[in-house]
Amino acid sequence: MTEIEIRGKLSKDKFDELFKLLTSGGEFADHYHRLSIDLSPGFDPETKTWKNSSGTDIRLKKSDDKEKLSVKMGSFHEKERKEVEVKLQTGQFLSALDFLGALEYQSGMIYYWESWEFNYRGVEIKLSKYTDDYFTFEIEGKENSDVEAIAKGFELTSYTQEQYRQAIDWENQNIHQLYTRELTENLLKSEF
């Protein structure tokens, strides 16, 4: 499946405004807390960056009681990327982590945030809260979706390639944590 998506940063005020607009004018789809382990190739734990991006993102995700393994192909900044997902049975998260570790995917980052998803005019709009003062949006559609027009209608500006790279690097330095199995287990016990 190929998805078309754009992302950007939101102020707290813009987040609140969008949440209100989408609650009344869109269709509420989902709310969850997401734990995502990013074990994509080319990660440098010293700098917490992907110096040699392979063009393949490998993530293990837990959204409340839903678990899945996700692989995206293509550069991180591209609007259109191929994605393959495998849904896991609830409780398989750590086993899947062991499976990836056995394949030498053992270094990366842990992401944790809260999201609200809305269906709106044929696209999915996700509003995410990482901290009390850091918020993002994502607008995702299928082929032929005009995600840019939806963003423009809400007066949203998506990241340029350079801005997105800077946002990822800033988040990894200031919000997210280096992956360890022990930290992952502790987060699973405390958050889920």
mmCIF file of the C-alpha atoms, coordinates in Angstrom:
data_MODEL
# 
_entry.id   MODEL 
# 
loop_
_atom_site.group_PDB 
_atom_site.id 
_atom_site.type_symbol 
_atom_site.label_atom_id 
_atom_site.label_alt_id 
_atom_site.label_comp_id 
_atom_site.label_asym_id 
_atom_site.label_entity_id 
_atom_site.label_seq_id 
_atom_site.pdbx_PDB_ins_code 
_atom_site.Cartn_x 
_atom_site.Cartn_y 
_atom_site.Cartn_z 
_atom_site.occupancy 
_atom_site.B_iso_or_equiv 
_atom_site.pdbx_formal_charge 
_atom_site.auth_seq_id 
_atom_site.auth_comp_id 
_atom_site.auth_asym_id 
_atom_site.auth_atom_id 
_atom_site.pdbx_PDB_model_num 
ATOM 1   C CA . MET A 1 1   ? 0.000   0.000   0.000  1.00 0.00 ? 1   MET A CA 1 
ATOM 2   C CA . THR A 1 2   ? 1.260   3.483   -0.793 1.00 0.00 ? 2   THR A CA 1 
ATOM 3   C CA . GLU A 1 3   ? 0.304   6.239   1.578  1.00 0.00 ? 3   GLU A CA 1 
ATOM 4   C CA . ILE A 1 4   ? 0.483   9.958   1.034  1.00 0.00 ? 4   ILE A CA 1 
ATOM 5   C CA . GLU A 1 5   ? 1.233   11.952  4.157  1.00 0.00 ? 5   GLU A CA 1 
ATOM 6   C CA . ILE A 1 6   ? 2.440   15.297  5.338  1.00 0.00 ? 6   ILE A CA 1 
ATOM 7   C CA . ARG A 1 7   ? 3.432   16.369  8.832  1.00 0.00 ? 7   ARG A CA 1 
ATOM 8   C CA . GLY A 1 8   ? 4.145   19.502  10.759 1.00 0.00 ? 8   GLY A CA 1 
ATOM 9   C CA . LYS A 1 9   ? 4.472   21.075  14.172 1.00 0.00 ? 9   LYS A CA 1 
ATOM 10  C CA . LEU A 1 10  ? 1.599   22.737  16.040 1.00 0.00 ? 10  LEU A CA 1 
ATOM 11  C CA . SER A 1 11  ? 1.471   25.300  18.812 1.00 0.00 ? 11  SER A CA 1 
ATOM 12  C CA . LYS A 1 12  ? -0.675  24.404  21.825 1.00 0.00 ? 12  LYS A CA 1 
ATOM 13  C CA . ASP A 1 13  ? -3.262  26.978  20.695 1.00 0.00 ? 13  ASP A CA 1 
ATOM 14  C CA . LYS A 1 14  ? -3.389  25.587  17.144 1.00 0.00 ? 14  LYS A CA 1 
ATOM 15  C CA . PHE A 1 15  ? -3.659  22.040  18.516 1.00 0.00 ? 15  PHE A CA 1 
ATOM 16  C CA . ASP A 1 16  ? -6.635  23.077  20.683 1.00 0.00 ? 16  ASP A CA 1 
ATOM 17  C CA . GLU A 1 17  ? -8.256  24.912  17.756 1.00 0.00 ? 17  GLU A CA 1 
ATOM 18  C CA . LEU A 1 18  ? -7.854  21.955  15.388 1.00 0.00 ? 18  LEU A CA 1 
ATOM 19  C CA . PHE A 1 19  ? -9.087  19.506  18.005 1.00 0.00 ? 19  PHE A CA 1 
ATOM 20  C CA . LYS A 1 20  ? -12.258 21.555  18.443 1.00 0.00 ? 20  LYS A CA 1 
ATOM 21  C CA . LEU A 1 21  ? -12.795 21.959  14.670 1.00 0.00 ? 21  LEU A CA 1 
ATOM 22  C CA . LEU A 1 22  ? -12.264 18.260  13.959 1.00 0.00 ? 22  LEU A CA 1 
ATOM 23  C CA . THR A 1 23  ? -14.431 17.163  16.874 1.00 0.00 ? 23  THR A CA 1 
ATOM 24  C CA . SER A 1 24  ? -17.348 19.116  15.435 1.00 0.00 ? 24  SER A CA 1 
ATOM 25  C CA . GLY A 1 25  ? -16.620 18.909  11.677 1.00 0.00 ? 25  GLY A CA 1 
ATOM 26  C CA . GLY A 1 26  ? -14.874 15.581  11.290 1.00 0.00 ? 26  GLY A CA 1 
ATOM 27  C CA . GLU A 1 27  ? -15.502 12.011  12.364 1.00 0.00 ? 27  GLU A CA 1 
ATOM 28  C CA . PHE A 1 28  ? -13.645 10.866  15.480 1.00 0.00 ? 28  PHE A CA 1 
ATOM 29  C CA . ALA A 1 29  ? -11.776 7.660   14.597 1.00 0.00 ? 29  ALA A CA 1 
ATOM 30  C CA . ASP A 1 30  ? -9.400  6.756   17.441 1.00 0.00 ? 30  ASP A CA 1 
ATOM 31  C CA . HIS A 1 31  ? -7.513  7.851   20.551 1.00 0.00 ? 31  HIS A CA 1 
ATOM 32  C CA . TYR A 1 32  ? -4.492  6.002   21.906 1.00 0.00 ? 32  TYR A CA 1 
ATOM 33  C CA . HIS A 1 33  ? -1.130  6.133   23.635 1.00 0.00 ? 33  HIS A CA 1 
ATOM 34  C CA . ARG A 1 34  ? 1.608   4.917   21.294 1.00 0.00 ? 34  ARG A CA 1 
ATOM 35  C CA . LEU A 1 35  ? 4.887   3.269   22.197 1.00 0.00 ? 35  LEU A CA 1 
ATOM 36  C CA . SER A 1 36  ? 7.042   2.940   19.085 1.00 0.00 ? 36  SER A CA 1 
ATOM 37  C CA . ILE A 1 37  ? 10.459  1.315   18.907 1.00 0.00 ? 37  ILE A CA 1 
ATOM 38  C CA . ASP A 1 38  ? 12.389  2.555   15.857 1.00 0.00 ? 38  ASP A CA 1 
ATOM 39  C CA . LEU A 1 39  ? 15.121  0.064   14.943 1.00 0.00 ? 39  LEU A CA 1 
ATOM 40  C CA . SER A 1 40  ? 15.767  1.356   11.428 1.00 0.00 ? 40  SER A CA 1 
ATOM 41  C CA . PRO A 1 41  ? 19.196  0.579   9.951  1.00 0.00 ? 41  PRO A CA 1 
ATOM 42  C CA . GLY A 1 42  ? 21.958  3.199   10.033 1.00 0.00 ? 42  GLY A CA 1 
ATOM 43  C CA . PHE A 1 43  ? 21.355  4.539   13.559 1.00 0.00 ? 43  PHE A CA 1 
ATOM 44  C CA . ASP A 1 44  ? 24.219  6.173   15.479 1.00 0.00 ? 44  ASP A CA 1 
ATOM 45  C CA . PRO A 1 45  ? 23.525  5.965   19.240 1.00 0.00 ? 45  PRO A CA 1 
ATOM 46  C CA . GLU A 1 46  ? 26.241  8.532   20.022 1.00 0.00 ? 46  GLU A CA 1 
ATOM 47  C CA . THR A 1 47  ? 24.460  11.315  18.132 1.00 0.00 ? 47  THR A CA 1 
ATOM 48  C CA . LYS A 1 48  ? 20.933  9.812   18.285 1.00 0.00 ? 48  LYS A CA 1 
ATOM 49  C CA . THR A 1 49  ? 20.631  10.256  14.516 1.00 0.00 ? 49  THR A CA 1 
ATOM 50  C CA . TRP A 1 50  ? 20.397  8.125   11.406 1.00 0.00 ? 50  TRP A CA 1 
ATOM 51  C CA . LYS A 1 51  ? 23.640  9.015   9.661  1.00 0.00 ? 51  LYS A CA 1 
ATOM 52  C CA . ASN A 1 52  ? 23.333  6.389   6.937  1.00 0.00 ? 52  ASN A CA 1 
ATOM 53  C CA . SER A 1 53  ? 19.622  6.150   6.301  1.00 0.00 ? 53  SER A CA 1 
ATOM 54  C CA . SER A 1 54  ? 18.826  2.987   4.382  1.00 0.00 ? 54  SER A CA 1 
ATOM 55  C CA . GLY A 1 55  ? 15.472  4.251   3.148  1.00 0.00 ? 55  GLY A CA 1 
ATOM 56  C CA . THR A 1 56  ? 13.775  1.573   5.235  1.00 0.00 ? 56  THR A CA 1 
ATOM 57  C CA . ASP A 1 57  ? 12.042  2.398   8.531  1.00 0.00 ? 57  ASP A CA 1 
ATOM 58  C CA . ILE A 1 58  ? 11.472  -0.549  10.863 1.00 0.00 ? 58  ILE A CA 1 
ATOM 59  C CA . ARG A 1 59  ? 9.156   0.090   13.783 1.00 0.00 ? 59  ARG A CA 1 
ATOM 60  C CA . LEU A 1 60  ? 7.438   -1.998  16.389 1.00 0.00 ? 60  LEU A CA 1 
ATOM 61  C CA . LYS A 1 61  ? 4.327   -0.190  17.610 1.00 0.00 ? 61  LYS A CA 1 
ATOM 62  C CA . LYS A 1 62  ? 1.956   -0.604  20.538 1.00 0.00 ? 62  LYS A CA 1 
ATOM 63  C CA . SER A 1 63  ? -1.155  1.562   20.596 1.00 0.00 ? 63  SER A CA 1 
ATOM 64  C CA . ASP A 1 64  ? -2.974  0.688   23.812 1.00 0.00 ? 64  ASP A CA 1 
ATOM 65  C CA . ASP A 1 65  ? -3.794  -3.016  23.237 1.00 0.00 ? 65  ASP A CA 1 
ATOM 66  C CA . LYS A 1 66  ? -3.046  -3.059  19.474 1.00 0.00 ? 66  LYS A CA 1 
ATOM 67  C CA . GLU A 1 67  ? 0.414   -4.196  18.394 1.00 0.00 ? 67  GLU A CA 1 
ATOM 68  C CA . LYS A 1 68  ? 2.018   -4.228  14.943 1.00 0.00 ? 68  LYS A CA 1 
ATOM 69  C CA . LEU A 1 69  ? 5.289   -4.353  13.068 1.00 0.00 ? 69  LEU A CA 1 
ATOM 70  C CA . SER A 1 70  ? 5.648   -1.690  10.389 1.00 0.00 ? 70  SER A CA 1 
ATOM 71  C CA . VAL A 1 71  ? 8.157   -1.278  7.564  1.00 0.00 ? 71  VAL A CA 1 
ATOM 72  C CA . LYS A 1 72  ? 8.158   1.841   5.377  1.00 0.00 ? 72  LYS A CA 1 
ATOM 73  C CA . MET A 1 73  ? 10.233  2.104   2.221  1.00 0.00 ? 73  MET A CA 1 
ATOM 74  C CA . GLY A 1 74  ? 11.490  5.394   0.809  1.00 0.00 ? 74  GLY A CA 1 
ATOM 75  C CA . SER A 1 75  ? 13.118  8.478   2.282  1.00 0.00 ? 75  SER A CA 1 
ATOM 76  C CA . PHE A 1 76  ? 11.630  9.840   5.511  1.00 0.00 ? 76  PHE A CA 1 
ATOM 77  C CA . HIS A 1 77  ? 10.638  13.131  3.882  1.00 0.00 ? 77  HIS A CA 1 
ATOM 78  C CA . GLU A 1 78  ? 8.818   11.737  0.842  1.00 0.00 ? 78  GLU A CA 1 
ATOM 79  C CA . LYS A 1 79  ? 5.079   12.339  0.687  1.00 0.00 ? 79  LYS A CA 1 
ATOM 80  C CA . GLU A 1 80  ? 4.474   8.931   -0.901 1.00 0.00 ? 80  GLU A CA 1 
ATOM 81  C CA . ARG A 1 81  ? 5.980   5.863   0.769  1.00 0.00 ? 81  ARG A CA 1 
ATOM 82  C CA . LYS A 1 82  ? 5.223   2.179   0.519  1.00 0.00 ? 82  LYS A CA 1 
ATOM 83  C CA . GLU A 1 83  ? 4.241   0.648   3.855  1.00 0.00 ? 83  GLU A CA 1 
ATOM 84  C CA . VAL A 1 84  ? 3.868   -2.961  4.969  1.00 0.00 ? 84  VAL A CA 1 
ATOM 85  C CA . GLU A 1 85  ? 2.280   -3.762  8.322  1.00 0.00 ? 85  GLU A CA 1 
ATOM 86  C CA . VAL A 1 86  ? 1.901   -7.012  10.211 1.00 0.00 ? 86  VAL A CA 1 
ATOM 87  C CA . LYS A 1 87  ? -0.643  -6.995  12.997 1.00 0.00 ? 87  LYS A CA 1 
ATOM 88  C CA . LEU A 1 88  ? 0.450   -8.900  16.083 1.00 0.00 ? 88  LEU A CA 1 
ATOM 89  C CA . GLN A 1 89  ? -1.639  -10.563 18.718 1.00 0.00 ? 89  GLN A CA 1 
ATOM 90  C CA . THR A 1 90  ? -1.829  -8.597  21.955 1.00 0.00 ? 90  THR A CA 1 
ATOM 91  C CA . GLY A 1 91  ? 1.089   -9.583  24.183 1.00 0.00 ? 91  GLY A CA 1 
ATOM 92  C CA . GLN A 1 92  ? 3.571   -10.353 21.373 1.00 0.00 ? 92  GLN A CA 1 
ATOM 93  C CA . PHE A 1 93  ? 5.399   -7.011  21.563 1.00 0.00 ? 93  PHE A CA 1 
ATOM 94  C CA . LEU A 1 94  ? 8.479   -8.265  23.446 1.00 0.00 ? 94  LEU A CA 1 
ATOM 95  C CA . SER A 1 95  ? 8.656   -11.459 21.359 1.00 0.00 ? 95  SER A CA 1 
ATOM 96  C CA . ALA A 1 96  ? 8.606   -9.350  18.204 1.00 0.00 ? 96  ALA A CA 1 
ATOM 97  C CA . LEU A 1 97  ? 11.368  -7.213  19.712 1.00 0.00 ? 97  LEU A CA 1 
ATOM 98  C CA . ASP A 1 98  ? 13.418  -10.377 20.317 1.00 0.00 ? 98  ASP A CA 1 
ATOM 99  C CA . PHE A 1 99  ? 12.766  -11.447 16.714 1.00 0.00 ? 99  PHE A CA 1 
ATOM 100 C CA . LEU A 1 100 ? 14.082  -8.108  15.404 1.00 0.00 ? 100 LEU A CA 1 
ATOM 101 C CA . GLY A 1 101 ? 17.047  -8.342  17.758 1.00 0.00 ? 101 GLY A CA 1 
ATOM 102 C CA . ALA A 1 102 ? 17.910  -11.789 16.393 1.00 0.00 ? 102 ALA A CA 1 
ATOM 103 C CA . LEU A 1 103 ? 18.011  -10.157 12.942 1.00 0.00 ? 103 LEU A CA 1 
ATOM 104 C CA . GLU A 1 104 ? 20.541  -7.623  14.323 1.00 0.00 ? 104 GLU A CA 1 
ATOM 105 C CA . TYR A 1 105 ? 18.066  -4.732  14.659 1.00 0.00 ? 105 TYR A CA 1 
ATOM 106 C CA . GLN A 1 106 ? 19.137  -3.765  18.160 1.00 0.00 ? 106 GLN A CA 1 
ATOM 107 C CA . SER A 1 107 ? 19.846  -0.040  18.093 1.00 0.00 ? 107 SER A CA 1 
ATOM 108 C CA . GLY A 1 108 ? 17.439  2.852   17.821 1.00 0.00 ? 108 GLY A CA 1 
ATOM 109 C CA . MET A 1 109 ? 15.028  5.117   19.619 1.00 0.00 ? 109 MET A CA 1 
ATOM 110 C CA . ILE A 1 110 ? 11.929  4.789   21.783 1.00 0.00 ? 110 ILE A CA 1 
ATOM 111 C CA . TYR A 1 111 ? 9.074   7.170   20.989 1.00 0.00 ? 111 TYR A CA 1 
ATOM 112 C CA . TYR A 1 112 ? 6.040   7.707   23.191 1.00 0.00 ? 112 TYR A CA 1 
ATOM 113 C CA . TRP A 1 113 ? 3.076   10.015  22.580 1.00 0.00 ? 113 TRP A CA 1 
ATOM 114 C CA . GLU A 1 114 ? -0.710  10.389  22.678 1.00 0.00 ? 114 GLU A CA 1 
ATOM 115 C CA . SER A 1 115 ? -2.769  10.724  19.480 1.00 0.00 ? 115 SER A CA 1 
ATOM 116 C CA . TRP A 1 116 ? -6.283  11.533  18.361 1.00 0.00 ? 116 TRP A CA 1 
ATOM 117 C CA . GLU A 1 117 ? -7.334  10.515  14.844 1.00 0.00 ? 117 GLU A CA 1 
ATOM 118 C CA . PHE A 1 118 ? -10.160 11.998  12.795 1.00 0.00 ? 118 PHE A CA 1 
ATOM 119 C CA . ASN A 1 119 ? -11.574 11.185  9.374  1.00 0.00 ? 119 ASN A CA 1 
ATOM 120 C CA . TYR A 1 120 ? -12.111 14.354  7.400  1.00 0.00 ? 120 TYR A CA 1 
ATOM 121 C CA . ARG A 1 121 ? -12.971 14.745  3.699  1.00 0.00 ? 121 ARG A CA 1 
ATOM 122 C CA . GLY A 1 122 ? -11.425 11.440  2.679  1.00 0.00 ? 122 GLY A CA 1 
ATOM 123 C CA . VAL A 1 123 ? -8.210  11.742  4.688  1.00 0.00 ? 123 VAL A CA 1 
ATOM 124 C CA . GLU A 1 124 ? -7.064  10.855  8.188  1.00 0.00 ? 124 GLU A CA 1 
ATOM 125 C CA . ILE A 1 125 ? -5.872  13.710  10.372 1.00 0.00 ? 125 ILE A CA 1 
ATOM 126 C CA . LYS A 1 126 ? -3.822  12.772  13.411 1.00 0.00 ? 126 LYS A CA 1 
ATOM 127 C CA . LEU A 1 127 ? -3.136  15.246  16.197 1.00 0.00 ? 127 LEU A CA 1 
ATOM 128 C CA . SER A 1 128 ? -0.352  14.153  18.564 1.00 0.00 ? 128 SER A CA 1 
ATOM 129 C CA . LYS A 1 129 ? 0.866   15.327  21.947 1.00 0.00 ? 129 LYS A CA 1 
ATOM 130 C CA . TYR A 1 130 ? 4.444   14.422  22.918 1.00 0.00 ? 130 TYR A CA 1 
ATOM 131 C CA . THR A 1 131 ? 4.838   16.718  25.928 1.00 0.00 ? 131 THR A CA 1 
ATOM 132 C CA . ASP A 1 132 ? 2.749   19.480  27.484 1.00 0.00 ? 132 ASP A CA 1 
ATOM 133 C CA . ASP A 1 133 ? 4.248   21.931  24.999 1.00 0.00 ? 133 ASP A CA 1 
ATOM 134 C CA . TYR A 1 134 ? 5.126   19.861  21.905 1.00 0.00 ? 134 TYR A CA 1 
ATOM 135 C CA . PHE A 1 135 ? 2.411   18.932  19.403 1.00 0.00 ? 135 PHE A CA 1 
ATOM 136 C CA . THR A 1 136 ? 2.319   17.732  15.792 1.00 0.00 ? 136 THR A CA 1 
ATOM 137 C CA . PHE A 1 137 ? -0.151  16.970  13.031 1.00 0.00 ? 137 PHE A CA 1 
ATOM 138 C CA . GLU A 1 138 ? -0.180  14.377  10.287 1.00 0.00 ? 138 GLU A CA 1 
ATOM 139 C CA . ILE A 1 139 ? -2.536  14.280  7.328  1.00 0.00 ? 139 ILE A CA 1 
ATOM 140 C CA . GLU A 1 140 ? -2.605  10.925  5.570  1.00 0.00 ? 140 GLU A CA 1 
ATOM 141 C CA . GLY A 1 141 ? -4.498  9.826   2.507  1.00 0.00 ? 141 GLY A CA 1 
ATOM 142 C CA . LYS A 1 142 ? -4.522  7.174   -0.154 1.00 0.00 ? 142 LYS A CA 1 
ATOM 143 C CA . GLU A 1 143 ? -3.508  7.728   -3.758 1.00 0.00 ? 143 GLU A CA 1 
ATOM 144 C CA . ASN A 1 144 ? -5.251  10.744  -5.343 1.00 0.00 ? 144 ASN A CA 1 
ATOM 145 C CA . SER A 1 145 ? -5.784  12.411  -1.936 1.00 0.00 ? 145 SER A CA 1 
ATOM 146 C CA . ASP A 1 146 ? -5.013  16.116  -1.865 1.00 0.00 ? 146 ASP A CA 1 
ATOM 147 C CA . VAL A 1 147 ? -3.478  16.309  1.599  1.00 0.00 ? 147 VAL A CA 1 
ATOM 148 C CA . GLU A 1 148 ? -1.921  19.701  0.812  1.00 0.00 ? 148 GLU A CA 1 
ATOM 149 C CA . ALA A 1 149 ? -5.334  21.262  0.087  1.00 0.00 ? 149 ALA A CA 1 
ATOM 150 C CA . ILE A 1 150 ? -6.694  19.961  3.404  1.00 0.00 ? 150 ILE A CA 1 
ATOM 151 C CA . ALA A 1 151 ? -3.662  21.407  5.223  1.00 0.00 ? 151 ALA A CA 1 
ATOM 152 C CA . LYS A 1 152 ? -4.108  24.743  3.474  1.00 0.00 ? 152 LYS A CA 1 
ATOM 153 C CA . GLY A 1 153 ? -7.790  24.809  4.482  1.00 0.00 ? 153 GLY A CA 1 
ATOM 154 C CA . PHE A 1 154 ? -6.726  24.544  8.133  1.00 0.00 ? 154 PHE A CA 1 
ATOM 155 C CA . GLU A 1 155 ? -3.886  27.050  7.616  1.00 0.00 ? 155 GLU A CA 1 
ATOM 156 C CA . LEU A 1 156 ? -1.307  24.362  8.394  1.00 0.00 ? 156 LEU A CA 1 
ATOM 157 C CA . THR A 1 157 ? 2.226   24.379  7.044  1.00 0.00 ? 157 THR A CA 1 
ATOM 158 C CA . SER A 1 158 ? 3.887   21.022  6.514  1.00 0.00 ? 158 SER A CA 1 
ATOM 159 C CA . TYR A 1 159 ? 7.571   20.480  7.084  1.00 0.00 ? 159 TYR A CA 1 
ATOM 160 C CA . THR A 1 160 ? 10.018  20.978  4.262  1.00 0.00 ? 160 THR A CA 1 
ATOM 161 C CA . GLN A 1 161 ? 12.560  18.158  3.947  1.00 0.00 ? 161 GLN A CA 1 
ATOM 162 C CA . GLU A 1 162 ? 15.098  20.174  5.945  1.00 0.00 ? 162 GLU A CA 1 
ATOM 163 C CA . GLN A 1 163 ? 12.559  21.183  8.629  1.00 0.00 ? 163 GLN A CA 1 
ATOM 164 C CA . TYR A 1 164 ? 11.454  17.578  9.033  1.00 0.00 ? 164 TYR A CA 1 
ATOM 165 C CA . ARG A 1 165 ? 15.063  16.393  9.453  1.00 0.00 ? 165 ARG A CA 1 
ATOM 166 C CA . GLN A 1 166 ? 15.614  19.149  12.052 1.00 0.00 ? 166 GLN A CA 1 
ATOM 167 C CA . ALA A 1 167 ? 12.392  18.209  13.890 1.00 0.00 ? 167 ALA A CA 1 
ATOM 168 C CA . ILE A 1 168 ? 13.373  14.527  14.028 1.00 0.00 ? 168 ILE A CA 1 
ATOM 169 C CA . ASP A 1 169 ? 16.847  15.385  15.315 1.00 0.00 ? 169 ASP A CA 1 
ATOM 170 C CA . TRP A 1 170 ? 15.456  17.837  17.916 1.00 0.00 ? 170 TRP A CA 1 
ATOM 171 C CA . GLU A 1 171 ? 12.863  15.334  19.147 1.00 0.00 ? 171 GLU A CA 1 
ATOM 172 C CA . ASN A 1 172 ? 15.521  12.606  19.460 1.00 0.00 ? 172 ASN A CA 1 
ATOM 173 C CA . GLN A 1 173 ? 17.755  14.924  21.516 1.00 0.00 ? 173 GLN A CA 1 
ATOM 174 C CA . ASN A 1 174 ? 15.012  16.434  23.701 1.00 0.00 ? 174 ASN A CA 1 
ATOM 175 C CA . ILE A 1 175 ? 11.972  14.133  23.916 1.00 0.00 ? 175 ILE A CA 1 
ATOM 176 C CA . HIS A 1 176 ? 12.670  10.545  22.859 1.00 0.00 ? 176 HIS A CA 1 
ATOM 177 C CA . GLN A 1 177 ? 14.951  8.013   24.543 1.00 0.00 ? 177 GLN A CA 1 
ATOM 178 C CA . LEU A 1 178 ? 17.629  5.612   23.350 1.00 0.00 ? 178 LEU A CA 1 
ATOM 179 C CA . TYR A 1 179 ? 16.308  2.090   22.922 1.00 0.00 ? 179 TYR A CA 1 
ATOM 180 C CA . THR A 1 180 ? 17.144  -0.514  25.522 1.00 0.00 ? 180 THR A CA 1 
ATOM 181 C CA . ARG A 1 181 ? 15.206  -3.683  26.213 1.00 0.00 ? 181 ARG A CA 1 
ATOM 182 C CA . GLU A 1 182 ? 15.066  -2.827  29.930 1.00 0.00 ? 182 GLU A CA 1 
ATOM 183 C CA . LEU A 1 183 ? 13.607  0.655   29.342 1.00 0.00 ? 183 LEU A CA 1 
ATOM 184 C CA . THR A 1 184 ? 11.061  -0.818  26.917 1.00 0.00 ? 184 THR A CA 1 
ATOM 185 C CA . GLU A 1 185 ? 9.947   -3.368  29.520 1.00 0.00 ? 185 GLU A CA 1 
ATOM 186 C CA . ASN A 1 186 ? 9.649   -0.629  32.162 1.00 0.00 ? 186 ASN A CA 1 
ATOM 187 C CA . LEU A 1 187 ? 7.545   1.563   29.838 1.00 0.00 ? 187 LEU A CA 1 
ATOM 188 C CA . LEU A 1 188 ? 5.270   -1.358  29.014 1.00 0.00 ? 188 LEU A CA 1 
ATOM 189 C CA . LYS A 1 189 ? 4.725   -2.013  32.731 1.00 0.00 ? 189 LYS A CA 1 
ATOM 190 C CA . SER A 1 190 ? 4.108   1.622   33.641 1.00 0.00 ? 190 SER A CA 1 
ATOM 191 C CA . GLU A 1 191 ? 2.177   2.865   30.603 1.00 0.00 ? 191 GLU A CA 1 
ATOM 192 C CA . PHE A 1 192 ? 0.118   -0.094  29.411 1.00 0.00 ? 192 PHE A CA 1 
# 
